[in-house]
Amino acid sequence: MAEDAGTLLIRIRAAMPGLRPSERRIAEAFAADPAAANLSIADLAARCATSTTSVVRFYRRMGYAHYKDFTIDLTRALAREELATSGLAEAPGDIDRNDSLAGIVSKVAMNETLSIADTARSLDLDALARAVEVIGAARRIDTFGVGASALVGLDLQQKLSRIGRTAINWHDAHSAWTSAATLDGTCVAVAVSHSGATVDTAEFLAIARRSGAATVAITNFLDSPLARAADVTLTTAARETAFRSGALGSRIAQLMVVDCLFTGVAQASYDKSMAALRDTYAVVHPRAVKRG
């Protein structure tokens, strides 16, 4: 039996890009409707237009020797999700053309609540501790991402700057690559990509690693080019839908990881960080527009 039943649905979603087409259809069936766990192996194979052998191969890939154990844990994982969202309005499925604004709000809230809860549950704390350690000891931290992930890299850079860390965020791939080539063993490169397959982002991390810098990846998929170029990988568990692609679905989970990473770095040098936060607040706060 797999080690943590609560993360089974997370592992199923994360495994999808590396599965065979027949196994991916099975994974998609469970991700879309975990109640498919009530089906027999033969019925599941028929629903997914595949063979019973593919079903067996799939649940074994998920770490189970027996289908019954797999379906029991899947049912438990579904119950956990229902508990986590019990306070939200019921809003199953993707956003539809006929949804009201209230329905859109409910579906977005449901998706993002589960993305944060799943990421918190599955985040590797040992990996987080290593990332905190290397960033805390770094002379300089470079961050890079493309599209929505660029906003997450910028968020980390701004947070680190507020506690006195030398952090640079790069918006352009060529600039990021040339900077990565100048890094050394006293530096850290942090790259953000939901898929982990964004070529520019993976190349940034690969160049930084060749230059001797420590490399940190934030991605949804451990088996990805970006993760393979990283010394430390922090995985999210974002829920993507057809309507809400990576620009929305992954961002909330990535920002949650960044918040954990930043807080860990700040806590490791608590007094210095708190002093820096007070000083930066004191500079900005008086310049806020006063009401009345």
C-alpha positions as CSV (number, residue, x, y, z in Angstrom):
1,M,0.0,0.0,0.0
2,A,1.2,3.5,-0.7
3,E,2.6,5.5,2.2
4,D,0.0,8.3,2.3
5,A,-3.5,7.7,1.2
6,G,-4.3,11.4,1.6
7,T,-2.0,12.3,-1.3
8,L,-3.2,9.7,-3.7
9,L,-5.2,12.0,-5.9
10,I,-2.3,14.4,-5.9
11,R,0.1,11.7,-7.0
12,I,-2.3,10.7,-9.8
13,R,-2.5,14.2,-11.2
14,A,1.3,14.7,-10.9
15,A,2.0,11.4,-12.7
16,M,-0.2,12.2,-15.8
17,P,2.5,13.7,-18.1
18,G,4.7,10.6,-17.8
19,L,2.0,8.0,-18.3
20,R,1.3,5.9,-21.4
21,P,-1.9,7.1,-23.2
22,S,-3.9,4.1,-21.9
23,E,-2.8,4.8,-18.3
24,R,-3.4,8.5,-18.7
25,R,-7.0,7.9,-19.6
26,I,-7.4,6.0,-16.4
27,A,-5.7,8.7,-14.4
28,E,-7.9,11.4,-16.0
29,A,-11.0,9.3,-15.2
30,F,-10.1,9.3,-11.5
31,A,-9.0,12.9,-11.4
32,A,-12.3,14.0,-13.0
33,D,-14.5,11.7,-11.0
34,P,-12.9,9.9,-8.0
35,A,-16.2,8.0,-7.6
36,A,-14.9,5.9,-10.4
37,A,-13.3,4.0,-7.6
38,N,-16.6,2.2,-7.2
39,L,-16.1,0.5,-10.6
40,S,-14.7,-2.9,-11.0
41,I,-11.4,-3.3,-13.0
42,A,-13.4,-4.5,-16.0
43,D,-15.9,-1.7,-15.9
44,L,-13.1,0.9,-15.4
45,A,-11.2,-0.5,-18.4
46,A,-14.4,-0.3,-20.5
47,R,-15.0,3.3,-19.5
48,C,-11.5,4.3,-20.4
49,A,-11.4,2.3,-23.6
50,T,-8.4,0.3,-22.4
51,S,-7.6,-3.2,-21.1
52,T,-7.7,-4.6,-17.6
53,T,-4.0,-5.1,-17.9
54,S,-3.6,-1.3,-18.2
55,V,-5.7,-0.8,-15.1
56,V,-3.5,-3.2,-13.1
57,R,-0.3,-1.5,-14.4
58,F,-1.7,1.8,-13.4
59,Y,-2.5,1.1,-9.8
60,R,0.8,-0.7,-9.4
61,R,2.5,2.4,-10.7
62,M,0.7,4.3,-8.0
63,G,2.3,2.0,-5.4
64,Y,-0.4,-0.6,-4.8
65,A,-0.3,-4.3,-5.1
66,H,-4.0,-4.8,-5.0
67,Y,-6.9,-2.9,-6.6
68,K,-9.0,-3.0,-3.5
69,D,-6.4,-1.2,-1.4
70,F,-6.1,1.4,-4.2
71,T,-9.8,2.1,-4.3
72,I,-10.1,2.2,-0.5
73,D,-7.4,4.9,-0.3
74,L,-9.0,6.8,-3.2
75,T,-12.3,6.9,-1.3
76,R,-10.5,8.2,1.7
77,A,-8.8,10.9,-0.3
78,L,-12.1,11.9,-1.7
79,A,-13.6,12.1,1.8
80,R,-10.7,14.4,2.8
81,E,-11.4,16.7,-0.1
82,E,-15.0,16.9,0.8
83,L,-14.1,17.8,4.4
84,A,-11.6,20.5,3.3
85,T,-14.3,22.2,1.2
86,S,-17.3,21.6,3.5
87,G,-17.7,25.3,4.1
88,L,-17.8,26.3,0.5
89,A,-20.8,26.3,-1.9
90,E,-20.9,23.1,-3.9
91,A,-19.5,23.8,-7.3
92,P,-18.3,20.7,-9.1
93,G,-16.6,20.7,-12.6
94,D,-15.0,23.3,-14.8
95,I,-16.3,26.7,-15.6
96,D,-19.2,26.5,-18.0
97,R,-20.5,29.1,-20.5
98,N,-23.8,29.2,-18.6
99,D,-22.3,29.7,-15.1
100,S,-23.4,32.8,-13.2
101,L,-20.9,35.0,-11.5
102,A,-21.8,33.4,-8.2
103,G,-21.1,30.0,-9.7
104,I,-17.7,31.2,-11.1
105,V,-16.8,32.5,-7.6
106,S,-17.7,29.2,-6.1
107,K,-15.7,27.1,-8.6
108,V,-12.6,29.3,-8.4
109,A,-12.8,29.2,-4.6
110,M,-13.2,25.4,-4.6
111,N,-10.3,24.9,-7.0
112,E,-7.9,27.2,-5.2
113,T,-8.8,26.0,-1.7
114,L,-7.9,22.5,-2.8
115,S,-4.8,23.6,-4.6
116,I,-3.4,25.2,-1.4
117,A,-4.5,22.3,0.8
118,D,-3.0,19.7,-1.5
119,T,0.2,21.6,-1.8
120,A,0.5,22.0,1.9
121,R,-0.1,18.3,2.4
122,S,2.4,17.1,-0.3
123,L,5.2,19.6,0.1
124,D,8.4,17.9,0.9
125,L,9.5,19.5,4.2
126,D,13.1,18.2,3.9
127,A,13.4,19.8,0.4
128,L,11.9,23.0,1.8
129,A,14.5,23.0,4.6
130,R,17.3,22.5,2.1
131,A,16.0,25.4,0.0
132,V,15.8,27.6,3.0
133,E,19.3,26.7,3.9
134,V,20.9,27.4,0.5
135,I,19.0,30.7,0.0
136,G,19.8,31.8,3.5
137,A,23.5,31.3,2.9
138,A,23.6,32.8,-0.6
139,R,25.4,35.9,-1.6
140,R,22.9,36.5,-4.3
141,I,19.6,34.9,-5.5
142,D,18.4,35.1,-9.1
143,T,14.8,34.2,-9.9
144,F,13.2,33.5,-13.3
145,G,9.9,32.3,-14.8
146,V,7.9,32.8,-17.9
147,G,4.3,34.0,-18.1
148,A,2.4,33.7,-14.9
149,S,5.4,32.0,-13.3
150,A,7.4,35.2,-13.9
151,L,5.0,37.0,-11.4
152,V,5.8,34.3,-8.8
153,G,9.5,34.8,-9.3
154,L,9.1,38.5,-8.9
155,D,7.1,38.0,-5.7
156,L,10.0,36.0,-4.2
157,Q,12.6,38.5,-5.3
158,Q,10.6,41.4,-3.7
159,K,10.1,39.5,-0.5
160,L,13.8,38.6,-0.2
161,S,14.8,42.2,-0.9
162,R,12.7,43.4,1.9
163,I,14.8,41.4,4.4
164,G,18.1,42.7,3.0
165,R,18.9,39.8,0.6
166,T,20.5,40.6,-2.7
167,A,17.8,39.1,-5.1
168,I,17.4,39.8,-8.8
169,N,14.4,38.8,-10.9
170,W,14.8,38.4,-14.7
171,H,12.0,39.0,-17.2
172,D,13.9,38.2,-20.4
173,A,15.2,34.7,-21.1
174,H,18.5,35.8,-22.7
175,S,19.2,38.2,-19.8
176,A,18.4,35.4,-17.4
177,W,20.8,33.0,-19.2
178,T,23.7,35.5,-19.4
179,S,23.2,36.2,-15.7
180,A,23.1,32.5,-14.9
181,A,26.5,32.1,-16.6
182,T,28.1,34.5,-14.2
183,L,26.8,32.9,-11.0
184,D,29.1,30.8,-8.8
185,G,29.0,28.6,-5.7
186,T,27.9,31.5,-3.5
187,C,24.8,32.1,-5.5
188,V,21.3,30.4,-5.9
189,A,19.1,30.3,-8.9
190,V,15.4,29.8,-8.4
191,A,13.2,28.8,-11.4
192,V,9.4,28.6,-11.5
193,S,7.4,26.6,-14.0
194,H,4.1,24.8,-13.5
195,S,4.8,22.2,-16.1
196,G,8.5,22.0,-15.5
197,A,8.9,21.7,-19.3
198,T,9.3,25.4,-20.2
199,V,12.5,25.4,-22.3
200,D,13.7,28.8,-21.4
201,T,13.2,28.2,-17.7
202,A,14.8,24.8,-17.6
203,E,17.8,26.2,-19.6
204,F,18.2,29.0,-17.1
205,L,18.6,26.5,-14.2
206,A,20.9,24.2,-16.3
207,I,23.2,27.1,-17.0
208,A,23.2,28.2,-13.4
209,R,24.1,24.7,-12.2
210,R,27.0,24.4,-14.7
211,S,28.3,27.7,-13.3
212,G,28.4,26.2,-9.9
213,A,25.3,27.9,-8.3
214,A,22.8,26.0,-6.2
215,T,19.6,25.5,-8.1
216,V,16.0,25.4,-6.8
217,A,12.9,24.5,-8.9
218,I,9.3,25.3,-8.1
219,T,7.1,23.1,-10.3
220,N,4.0,20.8,-10.2
221,F,5.9,17.8,-11.7
222,L,8.8,16.1,-10.1
223,D,9.6,14.2,-13.3
224,S,10.3,17.2,-15.5
225,P,13.3,18.8,-17.2
226,L,13.2,21.6,-14.7
227,A,13.3,19.3,-11.7
228,R,16.2,17.4,-13.3
229,A,18.2,20.6,-13.5
230,A,17.6,21.4,-9.8
231,D,19.5,20.5,-6.7
232,V,16.3,21.1,-4.7
233,T,12.7,20.7,-6.1
234,L,9.6,22.1,-4.3
235,T,6.5,20.6,-5.8
236,T,3.1,22.2,-5.9
237,A,-0.2,20.3,-6.3
238,A,-2.2,22.8,-8.4
239,R,-5.4,21.8,-10.1
240,E,-5.6,22.7,-13.7
241,T,-8.8,22.8,-15.7
242,A,-9.5,23.3,-19.4
243,F,-10.8,26.8,-18.8
244,R,-8.4,27.9,-16.0
245,S,-4.9,27.0,-17.4
246,G,-1.6,27.5,-15.6
247,A,-2.0,31.3,-15.6
248,L,-4.5,30.9,-12.8
249,G,-4.5,27.4,-11.4
250,S,-0.8,27.0,-10.7
251,R,-0.2,30.6,-9.5
252,I,-1.9,30.3,-6.1
253,A,0.0,27.1,-5.2
254,Q,3.3,28.5,-6.3
255,L,2.7,31.7,-4.3
256,M,1.9,29.5,-1.3
257,V,5.3,27.7,-1.7
258,V,7.1,31.1,-2.1
259,D,5.5,32.3,1.1
260,C,6.7,29.2,3.0
261,L,10.2,29.6,1.5
262,F,10.5,33.3,2.3
263,T,9.1,32.8,5.9
264,G,11.7,30.0,6.5
265,V,14.5,32.2,5.3
266,A,13.3,35.2,7.4
267,Q,12.9,33.1,10.5
268,A,16.4,31.6,10.2
269,S,17.8,35.2,10.8
270,Y,14.8,36.4,12.8
271,D,16.2,39.5,14.5
272,K,17.9,40.8,11.3
273,S,14.9,40.1,9.2
274,M,12.4,41.7,11.5
275,A,14.6,44.8,11.7
276,A,14.7,45.0,7.9
277,L,10.9,44.5,7.6
278,R,10.4,47.4,10.1
279,D,12.8,49.6,8.3
280,T,11.3,49.0,4.9
281,Y,7.8,49.4,6.2
282,A,8.8,52.7,7.8
283,V,10.1,54.0,4.5
284,V,7.0,53.1,2.5
285,H,4.1,53.7,5.0
286,P,4.4,57.5,5.4
287,R,4.1,57.8,1.6
288,A,0.7,56.1,1.5
289,V,-2.1,58.4,0.5
290,K,-3.9,59.6,3.6
291,R,-7.7,59.7,3.7
292,G,-9.7,62.6,4.7
